[in-house]
Amino acid sequence: MSRRVIRIEAYDATWADRFAELGQHLRAALGDVALRIDHIGSTAVPELAAKPVVDIQISVAALDPLDPFRVPLEGLGYVYRADNAERTKRYFRERPGDPRTHIHVRKLGSFSQQFPLLLRDYLRAHPAELAPYEHLKRQLAAQHPHDSAAYTEAKLPWFWQTIHRADTWSQQTGWEPGPSDA
């Protein structure tokens, strides 16, 4: 359990600017290894309150070998988190003291790669979903101010209910991910 306080902030348009800058550096460092570089998570949804953490998804052809993306990411100062329990991604964080950034490297076309893109696009297309989600996040941050694992776990029912609606929407609209963000 971390002593860092979970705080939810009002939407800040500079989150998109920060992603754009980071995305340019990532694209330059990774080249064709990154098949997509996308801004995901709550900071990628205009008008949605969020933890001030820019989440970035890098889609690659394969998760192994690791070095084609690990070496360039570490060269940019990101720290590889080999202890990440989620085996469908490779996870990197900012250096201590740098602005909070989470990098999720996932295999292109996998469910785990499509899920955050679908959720992001669904929320962008359904602004009525934002206020209830914000309320839930603020409530859970108050309940679990120092326990990010409990905070995340408590959001799971909302995620699965919302992804069900998003899947229905995707079937009705023929949703596909748009072009890479960077």
N, C-alpha and C positions, 0 to 999 in steps of 0.2 A: 504494500500500500504506500502510495506516494504522499508527501506532505504538500504537494502542489495543490492549490485550490482550483476546483473546477468552476469556471465562471463562463456564463453565457452573455455575450455582448450583442447589442443591436447590430444589424447588418452594416458593414463598412465597405464601401465601394473600392477602397484601396486594397482589399483582399484580391480582387480580380487583377488589379495593377501589379500586385506582388507576384501573383501566379504568372502573369505575362513575362515579367522580368526573369523569374526563375525558369520558366519554360524555355526561354531563349538560351540560357546558359546550359540547361539540360540537353537541348537539341544540339547545340554546338559540341558538347562533350560526348554525347552518345551516338550522334550520326544515325546511320541506318540500323543500329542495334535496337533503337527505340522505334517500333512500328507505329506507336501512338504515344502521345504525352497529353494527358487530360487533367483538368482541374475537376476534382470530385469532392464529395462531402458537402457539408452545410455551407461552407464559405463560397461554394460554387453556385449557390442558388440565390439570386437577387432577392433582397428584402427578408431573407431568413436569418434570424438571430443564430449565433453559433459560438462555439469556443473559438478563440482567435488562433486557429491552427490551419494552415493551408495544407490540404491533402492533395497529393499529386499521384496519379496512376500512370505508370510507364508500362506499356504493353510490349512484350517481347515474343520472339518465336519459341523460345524454350527457357525454362528456369535454370537448367543446367546445360553447360557449365556456367558458373556464377561470374567468372572473371570478366567476360565481355561487358557487363554492366556494373559490376562491383567496383572494378578498378577506376573507371571514369567517375562514378558517383563518389567514391572515397577521395578522388582527386579534387572534387568540388567541395570537400569538407563534410560530406554526409557520413554518418556512422552506421555501419551494417549491424543489424540486430539479429545475430544468428540464433538467439534464444526465442525468437518469435514462434509461438506454438501453431500458428496458422500455416499449414504446409502448402497452401495453394498460392502463396505469395512469398516474395523476399522483401524484407522490411528494412527501411533506412530512416534515420532521424537526423535532425539538425545537430550541429556541434553544441556542447554546453555553452550557453550565453547567446547563441544566435536566435533569431525569431523562429518560433515553433513551426516546423515543417515535417510532415510525414510523407514518405515516399513508399508507395506500394507498387512493387514490380510483379506483374501477373502475366500469365500466358495469354496471348491474343486469342480470342474466341472462346475462352473458358467461361463457365458460369460465373466464377468469381470475378472475372474481368468485365463481363457484361452487366452484372448486378449493379455496381455503383453508377454506371453510365445510365442505365434504365431508370434507376431511382432518381438521379439528378434531373434527367430530362422530364420525368413525370412530375416532379415537384415544380420545375420551372413552368410547366404547362398547366398546373393546377394550383394557383395561388391560394385557393380556399383551404388547402391542406397545411399551409404554413403556420397559421396562428395556433391550431391545436398541437402541432409538433413543437413549436416554440414553448408553449405552456408546459408540455411534458418535459422538455429538456430543462427548463428552469426549475420545475418541481423536483426532478431527479438530481439536479446539481445541488439543490438545498438538502436533499435527503442523504446524498453521498458526496459531500464536498471534497473529500480527500481520497476517494476510492474510485479511480477511473474504471476498473474492472466491473465493480458493482453498478456504476452508472451505465456502462455499455450494456451489461447483461439485462438491466431493467428496461432498456429500450427495445430489446428483441421482439416482444409481442407487437409493438408498433411497426417495426421494420417488416415483419412477415405479413401483417395485415396490409400494409401499404404496398409491398411488392406484389401481393396478390392483385390489388387494384391496378397497379402499374402494368402487370402482365396482361390483364384484361384490356387495358388501354392500348398496349402495344399490339395486341392481336387486332383490335378494331382499327388502328391507324396504320398498321404495317411498319411500326417503328423500327428503325435501324440507327446505330450510332452515326452521328454526323461526322464531318472530318475531324481529325485530330486537332486539339486546341493549340498545340505548339509544334 
